[in-house]
Amino acid sequence: MSVSVAAAGKIVWLIGIVTWYVVRYPFERRAKRARIVSHRRSNLDRFALVSGLLGLAIVPGFYLLTGFPKAADYPTRGWAIVLGALIFAIAVWFFRRTHKRLGRNWSVTLEIRERHELISDGPYALIRHPMYTSFLLMGLGQAFLLSNWIAGPAGIVGFAVLFFARVDKEERMMLEIFGAQYRDYMGRTKRIIPYLY
Ligand code: SAH
């Protein structure tokens, strides 16, 4: 029984991550057509991206393929899989909403595009970094879906490194470009959790 529940968690995670990429791909193609006029690419930001990718995709993907690290497995609970599936589904849904709203202003790294527009409504009305919120939710979902002390929490760790290595630089870049408009926006929003943080 426990073995098949664990397999269900892995399958749900796999479906979730594939769906995530299917959602991302068309936005990635479209956004890349808009010219970049300013950027804050750095080794720190590259490291941030790699951490996110490792924690949310490579470590859990390797675990699915090989079962490594097997010694870190723990018994799976049915409720954890249901909860994880729910959180992951909400994460991908919210990710799609933020991507749709951000549109051509999106970049995988810190960049300003030609005719860049400051978005402050829809998913951006209460928090400044809803796409990062969706990564946090994906990480949470992963922790419930994979009953392994390394592969499960890896997503939250990867998210945390990505977020904290990047957020100050991103906000500084937005302040430089949008000035008072972004300062006002910061005054009425939180970073990733509505009303809290
Ligand atoms: N931090 C945001 C966006 C992530 S994509 C989120 O979590 O939803 C990163 C790029 O988005 C940055 O290079 C920046 O140019 C752009 N960006 C960030 N916040 C934005 C906003 N409110 N409006 C428009 N572009 C934004």
Boltz pocket constraint, residues with backbone or C-beta under 6 A from the ligand:
constraints:
  - pocket:
      binder: B
      contacts: [[A, 98], [A, 102], [A, 105], [A, 106], [A, 107], [A, 108], [A, 109], [A, 110], [A, 111], [A, 112], [A, 113], [A, 117], [A, 118], [A, 119], [A, 120], [A, 124], [A, 128], [A, 129], [A, 130], [A, 131], [A, 132], [A, 133], [A, 170], [A, 174]]
      max_distance: 6.0
